[in-house]
Amino acid sequence: MLKAKQLFALGVLLAITQIPAFAQSGVNGLNTATTTLRTYVDPVTNISLVIGGIVGIVGGIRVYSKWNSGDQDINKELMGWGGSCVFLVVSSLVIKSFFGL
């Protein structure tokens, strides 16, 4: 019974001493991933802003056509299209601030 406890303690000790050795390669991998992702942040935010502009134009045309036709559902349409434009613009800003750019 005593030997089993000693083997268990030795196994735990060996497991604990191996963790820092594995962590160093993980840090290098995370640094590489971070620098790689930072190269993609500007193009993704620009694409998001362009898509937001296109959605805004299409939404503006749809709301205008509904308004001219006398449709009573303008507020819902305006909130839907406007909300999607605001989301796309704000998400691009959040992405930039998340990566510190």
LOSE-936901 format. One record per residue (C-alpha): x negated, y negated, z negated. Coordinates in steps of 0.05 Angstrom, whole numbers, plus 5000, padded with zeros to 4 digits. Each point is the difference from the previous one (the first is absolute). Example, Ala and Ser with C-alpha at 12.3 -4.5 7.8 and 13.67 -1.06 7.14 Angstrom:
BEGIN
475450904844 497349315013 
***
This chain:
BEGIN
500050005000 494349524984 496750135067 506349825038 500349324965 492749885015 500950185074 506149545003 496249434969 494250115048 504750015059 503349354977 493149684990 497850215070 506449745031 499249324966 492849925022 501750145073 505349455006 495149415007 496350365056 506450075040 502349284986 494049695035 501750295067 507249794990 497949284988 496149985065 506050295036 504749484970 495349435019 499650265071 507550075004 501049304973 495349685052 503350405055 506949794979 497949274996 498350025074 507250205016 503449484955 499549405048 502750365062 505750324959 502149334970 499849675068 504350555030 504849934942 500549255012 501250105075 505450524986 503149514950 500149465053 503350465051 505250234949 501349274982 501249815073 504550595013 503849884935 500849265016 502950175069 504850514970 502449524946 500849445050 504050445047 504550234943 500949294976 502149775070 504850575008 503549824935 498350634962 501349964925 494250474983 494549485009 497649984928 498750744996 496349995067 495949394980 498050314933 498050655033 495649705055 497349454955 498350504945 496350445048 495949415026 498349774929 498150714981 495250075059 496649334985 499550124925 497550715010 494349755043 498149494947 500350534945 495550475040 494849455008 500249814927 499750744979 493450095036 497449314978 499649695069 
***
